[in-house]
């Protein structure tokens, strides 16, 4: 079994930032390399082989920036370890040479060095030539809506669409496509190909949306003059995502996880999400200076909207537990894994029936509720529970950051019978007030 070891460079110099080194062992293979990831030495846990992300008692701007830096480096390190493991799993063992690990890391850190360079006139010829160019240039591109650089997740989605397009090409016996080949027959066959992978309607729609984005950029840059892609339909389907009721949140809050620290921490994180309406990516960047006079104030990363959220008693209780710092950060992937475990132990296991389109056909599947819980369930629980309590939609939106009432109403998860119960209660309250 392959084993990966991480350590901090022992190089003696005056630089306070030390580089993390990686060692890969499998049988007779034993290779070491630099990662190009640097952190202050005092924030490295030698035994756990991980970056320490501190909870400062007092958070000034300098400490806030340090915390963000460490969280970013930790994310890069986790991604790099995954890349090395995947590269080994995919590699022909007989082709692993002495500098294999160094090459894998260099390809990860500097992908532009390994992309085939195209002459200007070549870029305009085919779809894949432009897609490779598009992805290569993506790290320097900005989101047209926010004006901020594209995220790592954006670029990974582009690469996933490229992968499926190339698989589709191979399935049709093609190596590439001219832009003017991308018409209705291409669209129909590509959609069928994706559906054949048992993708949901939303997953198919995501890849069509990205394909259209790439083709539009090719048109803007003057490489494409065939615009049939404008008529391609992007599939969307509303999914019955779950939320936790206030009773279930109380049930989760009441669990004693003191002997299981990682579950204790992830439960507290979830309660913060469920009683603030924050996105996980926003809340993990909140510092002590953002909490003042009974409110949390910050600017949302996704929408660049500034929001101010009053501190619910449950939020205050959690903050007091951590001396008004947030719990130690955790990656979103680990969070989604651990929160399911916590919710399962809280016996939040009602059977939920979900109907989605998979492979072009409607499929109904049953799950226990805990199986469907993720970090996003916290934010959705907040919005739905506040709506059920009768708070004005616009008031909730001012906290959640939703731009339109239409998008908000699609986001919350209130069933038909719950709407009926809300109306019944409103009528009862109205009748009582008129007596």
DRENDO-1510 file (C-alpha; in Angstrom, 1 decimal, always signed):
<recs>
REC; n; res; u; v; w
REC; 1; UNK; +0.0; +0.0; +0.0 .
REC; 2; UNK; +1.3; +3.5; -0.9 .
REC; 3; UNK; +2.2; +5.7; +2.0 .
REC; 4; UNK; +2.7; +9.5; +1.9 .
REC; 5; UNK; +4.7; +11.3; +4.6 .
REC; 6; UNK; +4.8; +15.1; +5.1 .
REC; 7; UNK; +7.4; +17.0; +7.0 .
REC; 8; UNK; +8.8; +20.5; +7.3 .
REC; 9; UNK; +12.1; +21.5; +5.8 .
REC; 10; UNK; +14.9; +21.5; +8.3 .
REC; 11; UNK; +16.9; +24.0; +6.3 .
REC; 12; UNK; +18.6; +26.5; +8.6 .
REC; 13; UNK; +18.1; +30.0; +7.3 .
REC; 14; UNK; +16.5; +33.3; +8.4 .
REC; 15; UNK; +13.3; +32.8; +6.4 .
REC; 16; UNK; +10.4; +32.4; +8.9 .
REC; 17; UNK; +8.4; +30.5; +6.2 .
REC; 18; UNK; +9.5; +26.8; +5.9 .
REC; 19; UNK; +8.6; +24.6; +3.0 .
REC; 20; UNK; +6.6; +21.4; +3.4 .
REC; 21; UNK; +8.3; +18.3; +1.9 .
REC; 22; UNK; +6.6; +15.2; +0.7 .
REC; 23; UNK; +7.9; +11.6; +0.8 .
REC; 24; UNK; +6.2; +8.8; -1.2 .
REC; 25; UNK; +6.8; +5.1; -0.4 .
REC; 26; UNK; +5.4; +2.0; -2.1 .
REC; 27; UNK; +7.4; -1.2; -2.1 .
REC; 28; UNK; +10.8; -0.4; -3.6 .
REC; 29; UNK; +9.7; +3.1; -4.6 .
REC; 30; UNK; +10.9; +5.7; -2.1 .
REC; 31; UNK; +10.9; +9.3; -3.4 .
REC; 32; UNK; +11.0; +12.8; -1.9 .
REC; 33; UNK; +10.2; +16.2; -3.2 .
REC; 34; UNK; +9.5; +19.8; -2.3 .
REC; 35; UNK; +5.9; +20.9; -2.5 .
REC; 36; UNK; +6.3; +24.7; -3.0 .
REC; 37; UNK; +4.0; +25.2; +0.0 .
REC; 38; UNK; +5.4; +27.4; +2.7 .
REC; 39; UNK; +4.2; +28.1; +6.3 .
REC; 40; UNK; +5.7; +29.5; +9.5 .
REC; 41; UNK; +7.4; +26.6; +11.3 .
REC; 42; UNK; +5.3; +27.1; +14.5 .
REC; 43; UNK; +2.1; +26.1; +12.7 .
REC; 44; UNK; +3.3; +22.7; +11.7 .
REC; 45; UNK; +2.1; +19.6; +13.7 .
REC; 46; UNK; +5.0; +17.2; +13.3 .
REC; 47; UNK; +3.2; +14.1; +14.7 .
REC; 48; UNK; -0.1; +14.6; +12.8 .
REC; 49; UNK; +1.8; +15.8; +9.7 .
REC; 50; UNK; -0.6; +18.6; +9.1 .
REC; 51; UNK; -0.9; +22.4; +9.2 .
REC; 52; UNK; -2.1; +23.9; +12.5 .
REC; 53; UNK; -4.9; +26.5; +11.9 .
REC; 54; UNK; -5.0; +28.5; +15.2 .
REC; 55; UNK; -7.9; +29.9; +17.1 .
REC; 56; UNK; -6.6; +33.3; +18.2 .
REC; 57; UNK; -8.2; +34.7; +21.4 .
REC; 58; UNK; -7.9; +38.2; +19.9 .
REC; 59; UNK; -8.2; +38.5; +16.1 .
REC; 60; UNK; -6.6; +41.6; +14.5 .
REC; 61; UNK; -6.1; +42.0; +10.7 .
REC; 62; UNK; -2.6; +40.5; +10.8 .
REC; 63; UNK; -3.8; +37.3; +12.5 .
REC; 64; UNK; -6.8; +37.1; +10.3 .
REC; 65; UNK; -4.6; +37.2; +7.2 .
REC; 66; UNK; -2.4; +34.5; +8.8 .
REC; 67; UNK; -5.3; +32.3; +9.4 .
REC; 68; UNK; -6.5; +32.7; +5.8 .
REC; 69; UNK; -3.0; +32.0; +4.6 .
REC; 70; UNK; -2.7; +28.8; +6.6 .
REC; 71; UNK; -6.2; +27.6; +5.6 .
REC; 72; UNK; -5.3; +28.2; +1.9 .
REC; 73; UNK; -2.0; +26.4; +2.2 .
REC; 74; UNK; -3.8; +23.5; +4.0 .
REC; 75; UNK; -6.3; +23.3; +1.1 .
REC; 76; UNK; -3.4; +23.3; -1.4 .
REC; 77; UNK; -1.6; +20.6; +0.6 .
REC; 78; UNK; -4.6; +18.3; +0.7 .
REC; 79; UNK; -5.2; +18.8; -3.0 .
REC; 80; UNK; -1.5; +18.0; -3.8 .
REC; 81; UNK; -1.6; +14.8; -1.7 .
REC; 82; UNK; -4.7; +13.7; -3.6 .
REC; 83; UNK; -3.0; +14.5; -6.9 .
REC; 84; UNK; +0.0; +12.4; -6.0 .
REC; 85; UNK; -2.2; +9.5; -4.9 .
REC; 86; UNK; -4.3; +9.7; -8.1 .
REC; 87; UNK; -1.2; +9.9; -10.3 .
REC; 88; UNK; +0.2; +6.8; -8.7 .
REC; 89; UNK; -3.1; +4.9; -9.0 .
REC; 90; UNK; -3.3; +5.8; -12.7 .
REC; 91; UNK; +0.4; +5.2; -13.5 .
REC; 92; UNK; +2.0; +2.2; -15.2 .
REC; 93; UNK; +4.2; +0.9; -12.3 .
REC; 94; UNK; +7.0; +0.1; -14.8 .
REC; 95; UNK; +7.1; +3.7; -15.9 .
REC; 96; UNK; +7.7; +5.3; -12.5 .
REC; 97; UNK; +11.2; +6.7; -12.8 .
REC; 98; UNK; +13.5; +8.3; -10.2 .
REC; 99; UNK; +12.1; +11.8; -10.6 .
REC; 100; UNK; +8.4; +10.7; -11.0 .
REC; 101; UNK; +7.3; +12.4; -7.7 .
REC; 102; UNK; +9.0; +15.7; -8.6 .
REC; 103; UNK; +7.5; +15.7; -12.1 .
REC; 104; UNK; +3.9; +15.1; -10.7 .
REC; 105; UNK; +4.3; +18.0; -8.3 .
REC; 106; UNK; +5.8; +20.3; -10.9 .
REC; 107; UNK; +2.9; +19.5; -13.3 .
REC; 108; UNK; +0.5; +20.3; -10.5 .
REC; 109; UNK; +2.2; +23.6; -9.5 .
REC; 110; UNK; +3.0; +24.8; -13.0 .
REC; 111; UNK; +0.6; +23.2; -15.4 .
REC; 112; UNK; +1.2; +25.8; -18.1 .
REC; 113; UNK; +4.7; +24.4; -18.6 .
REC; 114; UNK; +3.2; +21.1; -19.7 .
REC; 115; UNK; +0.4; +22.4; -21.9 .
REC; 116; UNK; +1.2; +22.1; -25.6 .
REC; 117; UNK; +1.8; +25.6; -27.0 .
REC; 118; UNK; -0.3; +26.5; -30.0 .
REC; 119; UNK; +0.5; +28.9; -32.8 .
REC; 120; UNK; -2.1; +31.7; -33.1 .
REC; 121; UNK; -3.5; +30.4; -36.3 .
REC; 122; UNK; -3.9; +26.9; -34.8 .
REC; 123; UNK; -6.1; +28.0; -31.9 .
REC; 124; UNK; -9.0; +28.9; -34.2 .
REC; 125; UNK; -9.2; +25.5; -35.9 .
REC; 126; UNK; -10.8; +23.0; -33.5 .
REC; 127; UNK; -12.8; +22.7; -30.4 .
REC; 128; UNK; -10.2; +20.9; -28.3 .
REC; 129; UNK; -7.4; +23.2; -29.3 .
REC; 130; UNK; -9.4; +26.2; -28.0 .
REC; 131; UNK; -10.6; +24.3; -24.9 .
REC; 132; UNK; -7.0; +23.6; -23.9 .
REC; 133; UNK; -6.2; +27.3; -24.5 .
REC; 134; UNK; -9.2; +28.3; -22.5 .
REC; 135; UNK; -8.3; +26.2; -19.5 .
REC; 136; UNK; -4.6; +27.2; -19.7 .
REC; 137; UNK; -5.6; +30.9; -19.5 .
REC; 138; UNK; -8.3; +30.4; -16.8 .
REC; 139; UNK; -6.1; +31.1; -13.7 .
REC; 140; UNK; -5.6; +34.7; -15.0 .
REC; 141; UNK; -9.3; +35.2; -16.0 .
REC; 142; UNK; -11.9; +37.0; -13.8 .
REC; 143; UNK; -15.5; +36.1; -13.2 .
REC; 144; UNK; -17.6; +38.5; -15.4 .
REC; 145; UNK; -20.2; +38.8; -12.6 .
REC; 146; UNK; -18.0; +39.5; -9.6 .
REC; 147; UNK; -14.8; +40.8; -11.2 .
REC; 148; UNK; -12.8; +38.4; -9.0 .
REC; 149; UNK; -10.4; +35.7; -10.2 .
REC; 150; UNK; -11.9; +32.3; -11.1 .
REC; 151; UNK; -11.7; +29.8; -8.2 .
REC; 152; UNK; -10.0; +26.5; -8.2 .
REC; 153; UNK; -13.4; +24.8; -8.3 .
REC; 154; UNK; -14.3; +26.8; -11.5 .
REC; 155; UNK; -11.2; +25.5; -13.2 .
REC; 156; UNK; -11.8; +21.9; -12.1 .
REC; 157; UNK; -15.3; +22.0; -13.5 .
REC; 158; UNK; -13.9; +23.2; -16.9 .
REC; 159; UNK; -11.4; +20.3; -16.8 .
REC; 160; UNK; -14.2; +17.8; -16.1 .
REC; 161; UNK; -16.2; +19.1; -19.1 .
REC; 162; UNK; -13.1; +18.8; -21.2 .
REC; 163; UNK; -12.6; +15.2; -20.1 .
REC; 164; UNK; -16.2; +14.3; -21.0 .
REC; 165; UNK; -16.0; +16.0; -24.3 .
REC; 166; UNK; -12.8; +14.0; -25.2 .
REC; 167; UNK; -14.4; +10.8; -24.0 .
REC; 168; UNK; -17.4; +11.6; -26.2 .
REC; 169; UNK; -15.1; +12.2; -29.2 .
REC; 170; UNK; -13.4; +8.9; -28.7 .
REC; 171; UNK; -16.8; +7.2; -28.5 .
REC; 172; UNK; -17.7; +8.6; -31.9 .
REC; 173; UNK; -14.4; +7.8; -33.5 .
REC; 174; UNK; -13.3; +11.4; -33.7 .
REC; 175; UNK; -10.1; +13.0; -32.4 .
REC; 176; UNK; -11.5; +16.6; -32.4 .
REC; 177; UNK; -14.3; +18.7; -33.7 .
REC; 178; UNK; -14.4; +21.7; -36.0 .
REC; 179; UNK; -16.4; +24.6; -34.5 .
REC; 180; UNK; -19.0; +24.4; -37.3 .
REC; 181; UNK; -19.6; +20.7; -36.5 .
REC; 182; UNK; -21.1; +21.7; -33.2 .
REC; 183; UNK; -24.7; +21.8; -34.2 .
REC; 184; UNK; -27.9; +20.1; -33.2 .
REC; 185; UNK; -26.7; +16.5; -34.0 .
REC; 186; UNK; -23.6; +17.1; -31.9 .
REC; 187; UNK; -25.7; +18.4; -29.0 .
REC; 188; UNK; -28.2; +15.5; -29.2 .
REC; 189; UNK; -25.4; +12.9; -29.2 .
REC; 190; UNK; -23.4; +14.6; -26.4 .
REC; 191; UNK; -26.5; +14.8; -24.2 .
REC; 192; UNK; -27.2; +11.1; -24.8 .
REC; 193; UNK; -23.6; +10.3; -24.0 .
REC; 194; UNK; -23.8; +12.1; -20.7 .
REC; 195; UNK; -27.1; +10.5; -19.9 .
REC; 196; UNK; -25.5; +7.1; -20.6 .
REC; 197; UNK; -23.2; +7.8; -17.7 .
REC; 198; UNK; -26.3; +8.0; -15.5 .
REC; 199; UNK; -25.7; +11.7; -14.9 .
REC; 200; UNK; -28.6; +13.7; -13.3 .
REC; 201; UNK; -30.3; +16.4; -15.4 .
REC; 202; UNK; -28.4; +19.1; -13.4 .
REC; 203; UNK; -25.1; +17.5; -14.1 .
REC; 204; UNK; -25.8; +17.2; -17.8 .
REC; 205; UNK; -26.9; +20.9; -17.7 .
REC; 206; UNK; -23.7; +21.9; -16.0 .
REC; 207; UNK; -21.5; +20.5; -18.8 .
REC; 208; UNK; -23.7; +22.0; -21.5 .
REC; 209; UNK; -23.5; +25.4; -19.8 .
REC; 210; UNK; -19.7; +25.2; -19.6 .
REC; 211; UNK; -19.5; +24.1; -23.2 .
REC; 212; UNK; -21.6; +27.1; -24.2 .
REC; 213; UNK; -19.4; +29.3; -22.1 .
REC; 214; UNK; -16.3; +28.0; -23.9 .
REC; 215; UNK; -17.9; +28.4; -27.3 .
REC; 216; UNK; -19.0; +31.9; -26.5 .
REC; 217; UNK; -15.5; +32.8; -25.5 .
REC; 218; UNK; -14.1; +31.3; -28.7 .
REC; 219; UNK; -16.6; +33.5; -30.6 .
REC; 220; UNK; -15.6; +36.6; -28.7 .
REC; 221; UNK; -11.9; +36.0; -29.3 .
REC; 222; UNK; -12.6; +35.5; -33.0 .
REC; 223; UNK; -11.8; +31.8; -33.2 .
REC; 224; UNK; -15.4; +30.7; -33.9 .
REC; 225; UNK; -17.9; +32.0; -36.4 .
REC; 226; UNK; -20.5; +29.3; -36.1 .
REC; 227; UNK; -23.1; +30.2; -33.5 .
REC; 228; UNK; -25.6; +27.3; -33.5 .
REC; 229; UNK; -24.6; +26.6; -29.9 .
REC; 230; UNK; -26.7; +29.6; -28.8 .
REC; 231; UNK; -29.8; +27.3; -29.2 .
REC; 232; UNK; -28.4; +24.5; -26.9 .
REC; 233; UNK; -30.8; +23.9; -24.0 .
REC; 234; UNK; -29.2; +23.9; -20.5 .
REC; 235; UNK; -31.1; +21.3; -18.4 .
REC; 236; UNK; -32.1; +22.3; -14.9 .
REC; 237; UNK; -34.1; +20.4; -12.4 .
REC; 238; UNK; -35.3; +21.4; -8.9 .
REC; 239; UNK; -34.1; +18.9; -6.4 .
REC; 240; UNK; -35.9; +18.2; -3.1 .
REC; 241; UNK; -32.9; +18.9; -0.9 .
REC; 242; UNK; -33.5; +18.3; +2.8 .
REC; 243; UNK; -33.3; +20.7; +5.7 .
REC; 244; UNK; -33.3; +20.1; +9.5 .
REC; 245; UNK; -36.3; +21.3; +11.4 .
REC; 246; UNK; -35.8; +23.4; +14.6 .
REC; 247; UNK; -36.7; +20.2; +16.6 .
REC; 248; UNK; -34.0; +18.2; +14.8 .
REC; 249; UNK; -31.4; +21.0; +15.3 .
REC; 250; UNK; -32.2; +20.9; +19.0 .
REC; 251; UNK; -31.8; +17.1; +18.9 .
REC; 252; UNK; -28.4; +17.5; +17.3 .
REC; 253; UNK; -27.4; +20.2; +19.7 .
REC; 254; UNK; -28.2; +18.0; +22.7 .
REC; 255; UNK; -25.8; +15.3; +21.6 .
REC; 256; UNK; -22.8; +14.8; +23.9 .
REC; 257; UNK; -19.8; +14.5; +21.6 .
REC; 258; UNK; -17.2; +15.5; +24.3 .
REC; 259; UNK; -15.4; +12.2; +23.9 .
REC; 260; UNK; -15.3; +12.6; +20.1 .
REC; 261; UNK; -13.7; +16.0; +19.4 .
REC; 262; UNK; -14.0; +16.0; +15.6 .
REC; 263; UNK; -17.8; +15.3; +15.9 .
REC; 264; UNK; -18.1; +17.9; +18.6 .
REC; 265; UNK; -16.5; +20.5; +16.4 .
REC; 266; UNK; -18.4; +19.6; +13.2 .
REC; 267; UNK; -21.7; +19.7; +15.1 .
REC; 268; UNK; -20.9; +23.2; +16.4 .
REC; 269; UNK; -20.0; +24.3; +12.9 .
REC; 270; UNK; -23.3; +23.0; +11.6 .
REC; 271; UNK; -25.2; +24.8; +14.3 .
REC; 272; UNK; -23.5; +28.0; +13.4 .
REC; 273; UNK; -24.5; +27.5; +9.7 .
REC; 274; UNK; -28.1; +26.6; +10.6 .
REC; 275; UNK; -28.6; +29.7; +12.9 .
REC; 276; UNK; -26.7; +32.3; +10.8 .
REC; 277; UNK; -27.7; +31.3; +7.2 .
REC; 278; UNK; -24.0; +31.6; +6.2 .
REC; 279; UNK; -22.2; +29.6; +3.5 .
REC; 280; UNK; -19.5; +27.4; +4.9 .
REC; 281; UNK; -16.9; +29.2; +2.7 .
REC; 282; UNK; -17.9; +32.6; +4.2 .
REC; 283; UNK; -18.2; +31.5; +7.8 .
REC; 284; UNK; -14.8; +29.9; +8.0 .
REC; 285; UNK; -13.2; +33.2; +7.1 .
REC; 286; UNK; -15.0; +35.2; +9.8 .
REC; 287; UNK; -12.7; +36.6; +12.5 .
REC; 288; UNK; -13.2; +37.8; +16.0 .
REC; 289; UNK; -13.2; +41.4; +14.7 .
REC; 290; UNK; -16.2; +40.6; +12.5 .
REC; 291; UNK; -18.3; +39.8; +15.7 .
REC; 292; UNK; -19.4; +43.0; +17.5 .
REC; 293; UNK; -22.4; +44.2; +19.5 .
REC; 294; UNK; -24.4; +41.0; +19.0 .
REC; 295; UNK; -23.9; +40.9; +15.2 .
REC; 296; UNK; -21.7; +39.2; +12.7 .
REC; 297; UNK; -20.8; +41.4; +9.7 .
REC; 298; UNK; -18.8; +40.3; +6.6 .
REC; 299; UNK; -18.8; +40.4; +2.8 .
REC; 300; UNK; -20.1; +37.3; +1.0 .
REC; 301; UNK; -17.5; +35.7; -1.2 .
REC; 302; UNK; -19.9; +34.5; -3.9 .
REC; 303; UNK; -22.0; +37.6; -4.4 .
REC; 304; UNK; -19.7; +40.3; -2.9 .
REC; 305; UNK; -22.7; +41.4; -0.8 .
REC; 306; UNK; -22.1; +42.8; +2.7 .
REC; 307; UNK; -24.4; +41.1; +5.3 .
REC; 308; UNK; -25.1; +41.7; +8.9 .
REC; 309; UNK; -26.5; +38.9; +10.9 .
REC; 310; UNK; -27.9; +39.0; +14.5 .
REC; 311; UNK; -26.5; +36.4; +16.9 .
REC; 312; UNK; -29.0; +33.8; +17.7 .
REC; 313; UNK; -28.8; +32.4; +21.3 .
REC; 314; UNK; -27.5; +29.1; +19.9 .
REC; 315; UNK; -24.8; +30.9; +18.0 .
REC; 316; UNK; -23.8; +32.9; +21.1 .
REC; 317; UNK; -23.6; +29.6; +23.1 .
REC; 318; UNK; -21.2; +28.1; +20.5 .
REC; 319; UNK; -19.1; +31.3; +20.3 .
REC; 320; UNK; -18.8; +31.4; +24.1 .
REC; 321; UNK; -17.7; +27.8; +24.1 .
REC; 322; UNK; -14.7; +28.8; +21.9 .
REC; 323; UNK; -14.1; +32.2; +23.6 .
REC; 324; UNK; -15.7; +34.0; +20.6 .
REC; 325; UNK; -13.4; +32.4; +18.1 .
REC; 326; UNK; -14.9; +30.0; +15.6 .
REC; 327; UNK; -14.2; +26.2; +15.9 .
REC; 328; UNK; -11.0; +25.0; +14.2 .
REC; 329; UNK; -11.5; +25.0; +10.5 .
REC; 330; UNK; -12.1; +21.8; +8.6 .
REC; 331; UNK; -12.1; +21.1; +4.8 .
REC; 332; UNK; -15.6; +21.1; +3.2 .
REC; 333; UNK; -15.0; +17.5; +2.1 .
REC; 334; UNK; -14.2; +16.3; +5.6 .
REC; 335; UNK; -17.1; +18.4; +7.0 .
REC; 336; UNK; -19.6; +16.7; +4.7 .
REC; 337; UNK; -18.3; +13.3; +5.8 .
REC; 338; UNK; -18.3; +14.0; +9.5 .
REC; 339; UNK; -21.6; +15.8; +9.7 .
REC; 340; UNK; -23.4; +12.8; +8.3 .
REC; 341; UNK; -21.9; +10.8; +11.1 .
REC; 342; UNK; -23.0; +13.3; +13.7 .
REC; 343; UNK; -26.6; +13.6; +12.4 .
REC; 344; UNK; -26.9; +9.8; +12.2 .
REC; 345; UNK; -25.8; +9.4; +15.8 .
REC; 346; UNK; -28.5; +12.0; +16.7 .
REC; 347; UNK; -31.0; +9.6; +15.1 .
REC; 348; UNK; -32.2; +12.0; +12.6 .
REC; 349; UNK; -33.2; +9.2; +10.2 .
REC; 350; UNK; -36.6; +9.8; +8.8 .
REC; 351; UNK; -37.0; +8.3; +5.3 .
REC; 352; UNK; -36.8; +10.9; +2.5 .
REC; 353; UNK; -37.9; +10.1; -1.0 .
REC; 354; UNK; -36.1; +11.9; -3.8 .
REC; 355; UNK; -37.1; +11.9; -7.5 .
REC; 356; UNK; -34.4; +13.0; -9.9 .
REC; 357; UNK; -33.7; +12.6; -13.6 .
REC; 358; UNK; -30.8; +10.1; -14.2 .
REC; 359; UNK; -29.7; +8.9; -17.5 .
REC; 360; UNK; -32.7; +10.7; -19.1 .
REC; 361; UNK; -35.3; +9.0; -17.0 .
REC; 362; UNK; -37.1; +9.8; -13.7 .
REC; 363; UNK; -35.7; +7.8; -10.8 .
REC; 364; UNK; -37.1; +7.7; -7.3 .
REC; 365; UNK; -34.8; +6.7; -4.5 .
REC; 366; UNK; -35.2; +6.5; -0.7 .
REC; 367; UNK; -32.6; +7.7; +1.8 .
REC; 368; UNK; -32.4; +8.1; +5.5 .
REC; 369; UNK; -32.3; +11.9; +6.2 .
REC; 370; UNK; -28.7; +11.9; +7.6 .
REC; 371; UNK; -27.4; +10.5; +4.3 .
REC; 372; UNK; -28.4; +13.7; +2.5 .
REC; 373; UNK; -27.0; +16.2; +5.0 .
REC; 374; UNK; -24.1; +18.4; +4.0 .
REC; 375; UNK; -22.6; +21.8; +4.9 .
REC; 376; UNK; -25.2; +23.4; +2.6 .
REC; 377; UNK; -28.0; +21.9; +4.6 .
REC; 378; UNK; -27.2; +24.2; +7.5 .
REC; 379; UNK; -27.8; +27.4; +5.4 .
REC; 380; UNK; -31.0; +25.9; +3.8 .
REC; 381; UNK; -32.3; +24.9; +7.3 .
REC; 382; UNK; -31.9; +28.5; +8.4 .
REC; 383; UNK; -33.8; +30.0; +5.4 .
REC; 384; UNK; -36.5; +27.4; +5.6 .
REC; 385; UNK; -37.1; +27.5; +9.3 .
REC; 386; UNK; -37.2; +31.4; +9.4 .
REC; 387; UNK; -39.7; +31.3; +6.5 .
REC; 388; UNK; -41.8; +28.8; +8.4 .
REC; 389; UNK; -41.7; +31.1; +11.4 .
REC; 390; UNK; -43.3; +33.8; +9.3 .
REC; 391; UNK; -40.4; +36.2; +9.0 .
REC; 392; UNK; -40.8; +38.4; +5.9 .
REC; 393; UNK; -39.0; +37.0; +2.9 .
REC; 394; UNK; -37.1; +40.2; +2.3 .
REC; 395; UNK; -35.8; +40.2; +5.9 .
REC; 396; UNK; -34.5; +36.6; +5.5 .
REC; 397; UNK; -33.0; +37.5; +2.1 .
REC; 398; UNK; -31.1; +40.4; +3.7 .
REC; 399; UNK; -29.3; +37.9; +5.9 .
REC; 400; UNK; -28.9; +35.0; +3.4 .
REC; 401; UNK; -27.7; +37.3; +0.6 .
REC; 402; UNK; -30.2; +36.0; -2.0 .
REC; 403; UNK; -30.6; +38.6; -4.7 .
REC; 404; UNK; -34.2; +37.8; -5.9 .
REC; 405; UNK; -37.3; +36.5; -4.2 .
REC; 406; UNK; -37.6; +33.9; -7.0 .
REC; 407; UNK; -34.2; +32.4; -6.2 .
REC; 408; UNK; -35.0; +32.4; -2.5 .
REC; 409; UNK; -38.3; +30.7; -2.8 .
REC; 410; UNK; -36.7; +28.0; -5.0 .
REC; 411; UNK; -34.0; +27.6; -2.4 .
REC; 412; UNK; -36.1; +27.0; +0.7 .
REC; 413; UNK; -37.7; +23.5; +1.2 .
REC; 414; UNK; -41.2; +23.8; +2.4 .
REC; 415; UNK; -43.6; +21.0; +1.5 .
REC; 416; UNK; -47.2; +21.5; +0.4 .
REC; 417; UNK; -48.5; +20.2; +3.8 .
REC; 418; UNK; -46.2; +22.6; +5.6 .
REC; 419; UNK; -47.6; +25.5; +3.6 .
REC; 420; UNK; -51.1; +24.3; +4.6 .
REC; 421; UNK; -50.0; +24.2; +8.3 .
REC; 422; UNK; -48.6; +27.7; +8.1 .
REC; 423; UNK; -51.8; +29.0; +6.6 .
REC; 424; UNK; -53.9; +27.2; +9.2 .
REC; 425; UNK; -51.8; +28.8; +12.0 .
REC; 426; UNK; -52.1; +32.2; +10.4 .
REC; 427; UNK; -55.9; +31.9; +10.3 .
REC; 428; UNK; -56.0; +30.7; +13.9 .
REC; 429; UNK; -53.9; +33.7; +15.0 .
REC; 430; UNK; -56.1; +36.0; +13.0 .
REC; 431; UNK; -59.2; +34.6; +14.6 .
REC; 432; UNK; -57.8; +35.0; +18.1 .
REC; 433; UNK; -56.8; +38.6; +17.5 .
REC; 434; UNK; -60.3; +39.5; +16.2 .
REC; 435; UNK; -62.0; +38.1; +19.4 .
</recs>
